[in-house]
Structures are given as structure tokens and as C-alpha cells.
Amino acid sequence: MSGLERVNPAELSPPSGFSHAVTATGGRLVFLAGQTALDGAGKVVGDGLPEQFERALANLLAALRAAGGEPHHLARVTVYATDVGDYRAHARDLGAIWRRLAGRDYPAMAVIGTTRLWDEEALVELDGVAVLP
């Protein structure tokens, strides 16, 4: 048991690819630093948003696993996108990538538009908070 409960009130719009709220009881908090599409050599890989999103999510999950967690332990993820319109246009593809890598236990999420990220080539960055049992 992860100590997380996903809460999606009926009076709110049905969530798609996120949870409206996540409660956490007990456990150990893991704060995950922002991850972009950097490879092991520190170079941004992927020409488009879906490719970069996949690598950034894989990097986030690698950090989580190194801390002893799994995707279902994620309570909160924030996505920073340099082009929210492009993010929305690829939402279906990004959702498929999320489900393939992280499953269907969705954390509370937000997408924030930003003018640029630390690495100029980066199109997306993800950070998060997990609760481990």
C-alpha cells in the first residue's frame, strides 16, 4: 500500500490523465528535481515534444526508482512546457507515453507554460513529489 488516495469529486470536470487531488498518509516523501530530455552525457535528445516528453518522464522515473519508488507512488507532477499549444496538440500522444511508462495511477498534475528552460533545446521539463510506504 502506497498511502496515496486519488480524489476526483463528482462536481468537478472528469479528469483525463491526472487526479484532482491526492492525499498521502504515512510514508517517506521524495522530492524529484526537474528532468528534461537529457541523456547520460548531458545532451538534450529528441527533435519533438513527444520524444522529449518520453525521455524527461523516463528520467523522472529513473530518479524515483533510484530513491526506492515506483510510478504509482507519485503524488504530484508539474510539467513545464515551452509551448502549451504544442503540448495540447500532442496531448493524446503524451497520454499514451505516460500510460506506457507510468501506468494509470495519475498524480495531481499541472502544466505550466514557460518561455524557456535551463537548456535552450529543451521543450519540456517534469518535476514531482512521491510518497513511499
Secondary structure, 3 states (H helix, E strand, C coil): CCCEEEECCCCCCCCCCCECEEEECCCEEEEEEEECCECCCCCECCCCHHHHHHHHHHHHHHHHHHCCCCHHHEEEEEEEECCHHHHHHCHHHHHHHHHHHHCCCCCEEEEEECCCCCCCCCCEEEEEEEEEC
